Every structure is written in structure tokens, then in C-alpha cells.
Amino acid sequence: MKINRFLTIGVLALILLMPPVLTKAQTPLNTVGTLQIQTLQLQEQLIEMFRGRPPKPVRRPCGLRSGYHPITGLPCPNFGTSTAAVAPSIFVISPEAEVLELDCGVNDCPNIMNQLFVLVNALQQQQLAAQRLPAPAITPSLVLPPSSSPSTPAITVVSPNGGESWQIGRTYPIKWKTSDKYASSNVQIGLKGSPPSTEGPEVTLVFTMPNTGEYLWTIPSTLSNWVGRDVFIVVYIHGAGIADTSDKAFRIAVDSVPNLPPSISGVSGPTVLNVGQSGTWSVTASDPENGPLSYSVVWGDEGGTTAGSPTVQQIQQTATFTHTYSQAGTYYPTFTVTDNAGQPAKTSLSVVVTGTGLAQLKVLWPNGDETLNTGQEYKIQWVPHTDIPTQAGKVDIWLLDHPTRLGRVIFSGIPNDGTEYWFAKPLDSLIDPRTGNKITPSGNYVIFINCSDNSCIVDDSDRPFKIGGSIPTPIPTIISSYPPDGAIDAAEATLLSAVRGELPWGSVGLTFSGLLPTSGSLLDYFSISSSNAAGAPAVSQVRWANANNYAVSFSRQILPGERIRITHKPSNTSICLGFLPGDVDQDGWALARDIGLLNAWVGTAAGASQPLYKTDINRDGVFNAADVTRAGEILSAPDAIRSLPACPQPLAGQAGAQSQLANALSALSSLLQTLQQSLGR
């Protein structure tokens, strides 16, 4: 790119602002008005003088200093530089000081400056002649930038930089260099047509990424309409208003070489497993065209369904799968690797599954010596044997009198997931099965857990615990939310949608079983955990809406590919939300089947009944065929996020203290209400 120098004509400020020497007999002129007129005349004459000059490549004046046009004050349409041939321009930098700035090439400026001084002299002579004053001496003065030595450009596109021919479906490195000042900044990458213009059409390849100096770009088939055109890569320093474009055009072409299928170089996994034991398999593959690969597997015990993995953009790729077999037998898991042209490769290996599959349950809490308050909610916890999946089967939970082993079922046929919430209540009375007589419970209890189908090795508390005290005021719990628990925002995030407060969620509405305490900060009652390694957003505000409804706001929006869990710490109830553009069926994967489902819903009653966070992909407020098109564009992007991780666990170590605080505040509120009623208030 050509380096330009911007020369401020400081002499104009000195000459034009110099007041004339007047005698008492003379009538003073309106100095301010005269200067304004002279400045406008000077500007018109200078522009006219340069109008006939041959055009030369110069930096656009707009945005050079602040991102705003120096004359109009309007925001610039885009930042960056341009190699478009334009005539040298002159514009007012500071109208108050009558200072003009010249935009010209470093080889042209000295000659232009000489012409300017001649013109300024002529104008000043005209003014002085009109006032009949002696001509002042004019000493040309040129104000240059702080350093006239060449400096390192802020950013320079290295590749592609002109003449290349890059083929659709193949992967190429986009490279750039930046000065040390912007080494830690993020960059944005775009594709422009010819001529390269900030006002021209542009496709965003990467909205934001770390300034690594290189991005591997697999050219998608969606750019087929760009084949044969002169195109340019432009790289922006995010948020700095600085960019650079390829010096010359390159072209996108159609790959004339037939696509080859992937090559599987290795597969590994267990050859023997017990029933219920988790196994891990790894598949290593590569693509001859250096493109991205996708993976799927048929385990042999699911009726032909497949489990996919996210696309990974690497030359040599390894995908890892885990699976658990619930029945004994010999299985042949088959792994399929598919390239971005649809060419598959398959491999398989065998695994022998043995064992009875009996789960050995283990009570964790209450496990002895605890004292539980009557009416207070507690979490019963247990684990099965490590070789048995925690979700297998159903269990029953009993409360037994320790000495007699008599009691009652408090939960029947619940999932074997290891936790169940229970409002503690002691046994009222027991019946001796041998005599039929009533027996008073001892006050010492144990929790007993067994599988509902008697397929487990049972367990109970190691030592007895006690239940006593009075029933406190129930703690409100989350009973519903909007968006609902488990919802995934499948729409595209836009700046306008964020301004309007639409999804992706920056807040969530929660409905509780009762009113939350009115004293203290409600922020302390909520926590957020995230699947994002960089950390979760914070709770920035909790507002009462109406009835038992509250709005909980976050310190930032949910990010693409992120799940968060909002937990009400006193009740330990929570909801999980996610953001995955293109995930129409809400299964945590953005795949081609989502586009098919979206297409089937267009114009139907079933589609009209769906919430917009599932169907309004382009966020225009309605669901129609345009959303199907936008979903296809999102899923065809090479850097699109394909899957969501599991919901994160609630933040640990805080629920107990908050529960005690909530109980104390609730009891204090009840006491205050009683006192007010007794005083007639």
C-alpha cells in the first residue's frame, strides 16, 4: 500500500488570522466575517486548482483521526484504506482556527505547497490592497508529522496478495502482519469484490478471532457465484478502525481435480466390556484435499441410529466416542468418516460385553449422625456401582425406623440419577406386622434404597440420623421460566436484536412458588454456571415483575455454543439455557436435519405454533422461507459451531449458607407481619 503524509498548512492560520493595522480614521472591517469568506474562497480555489491534476492513490480522509468525516461530522461508512485513484483533496480540519489540511502523495506535496504559498500571497495582497495597508512579510511554514521516517504499518495483508487462484472446497492460509501495538488485538476478515471499496459488497469470513497472523480458510460451495471474479481479502483490527486489503486481486475457481474420499489411519477401543461399563473409542483419519471431516457411529444396540461429532478443521484428525452397552453380547461398532464433499470411509471392530449388570447402590446422604429439621427440604444422595450407568432403571427410597427396620416408602419409581429432594418428616407411628400393635418410632432413622425391579444390590445409611424441630416457612422454588428450562436459541444473533433486548438471552423470566424475601439483595440468592471456559456471566439485576414473577438479568449475552445454568441458591432449583444458531429441533446439535425440519414447517400450522427462538433464524420477527435460507448459510459456514456441551452443574458450596439466610429472612418477615397485624397496621 502507498504510504501518505498529511501536511497541515499552519501558515494559513497565521496569515488569515493576522489582524490588519488600522488608523483611527479608518472604519474597522468585520474581521471574523472576512476570514470566513476568505477561507471559503481559498478552499474553492484550491479545489479548482487540483481538479485537473492526474489522479493518484491516496488514503481516504474519512476516519483518519477519529472515525468521523472532518467536514460533515458524520460517522464514516467503514474504516480502512483505499487504493482507488482519487484527486488530492483539501478539507477544513479546524474551522475555528481556519486551518486547512492537504491530502496528497509524499512526492507531490512540496510542489503543491509552493503553489499554495503563491495563492495565499495573492489573496492576502488583495485583502491588504482593499484596505490600503502595507503588505506583511510572509514566511512559508510547513507543519510535518512528528516523524518523517517510515513507520511499520499497523496491519498488512500478506496472502493472498494478488494473482492467486484458490479453488472451492480446498483450504488455504490467509496471512497478515501487524505492528506490536496491535499484537494482542482481535481481527475481522472479509472478502470483497472488485473494485475493492468500503462501500462495496463484502462477505464476512470471520467476525472476530485472536490476532494469530493466519487463518485456514476452506472455501465453501456457497461462494460459487464469486468464481472467476476479481476478489480481495481485507483484514480489520477489531475496534481500532484500521484495516488492509490485498494489494492486487486474486480469483476463486472451481476444483477440476476429482474429490478423493477420506483415509482412516487408525481405530482403537476396548475388546471386552462389562454390562454397564463405559468404553472409549478413537478414530484417526485425514482428508487428501485437506478439508474438514465429520464422524458418526452405529454401535449395534440402538436400531441403526447414529451419533455424530462436530466438524474439526485439521489435516490429521482424531475423534473420540464413549458408549455403554446394557446387555451382554458381541457387538461390531461401525465408524463412518465423511468429507465436506460427502465422500465416506468406514471401519469397524468387535467388542464382547459380559456380566450380570447388577447395580450396587450406595447411600451417601444422610449417612449417619445428622439432625434434620421437620419440614425443611434436603437432598438425598446416592451412587450406584461405578460400572453401572447412573441413569439405568428406577429406584425406591424408604424411611426406616433404625431399631425395628419398619417404615414407609417416601419415593417410588424415581430415576436412578443419584439425587432426590425431600421435605423431612418423621414417622407418625408403626405397625408391628406380627402382632398388629402400634409402635412408637424411636426417633432414629435410616434411608434405604432399592431398585424398583429388584435388580440392584441395596444399601441404607451407615448409621442412624434424627428428625426433629419445627416446620419453617417453605422456601420458594422455581416452578417455570421463559424461555423454558432446556430451551436453545436457534436464531442468528444480530446487533439490532441485542439492542431490542431479544434473544440470545441477556435476561430470563422466572416464576416461583411464592414471593422472594423483600429484605437484603436478591443478587445474593442467584448464581450462574457456564460451559464456557472463559467463565460465566454474573447476575447484574433481579427485578420483581408481578405476582410471583421475577426478571433476572445477566452481565453479558449468552455466547454461541454456550450453555448456562441459573440457580436459585436457597431452594437449589435451577434452569438451563443454551445458544446454538441452527439447532431447530433443540437437541444440542446444528445439523442438516434441522434445515429439513425448518423447511417442513414453512406455511404450516405446526410451524406457526413454534416459538420464534426456534424458527426465526434471521430475526426479522416472522417465520418464513427466508429463515430456511439463512439456516443453510449458517450451517455452511466453515467456522460455524455445530454442538452444545451438556448443561453445567450448579455452583457448589453456596446453597447451604444461602438456605439458612433465606430461612432466617423468611421467619423474620413472618414475625414482622404478625406484629403489624397485632398493632392494627
Disulfide bonds with the S-S distance in Angstrom:
Cys62-Cys76 2.09
Cys104-Cys109 1.63
Cys451-Cys456 1.37
Cys576-Cys647 2.05
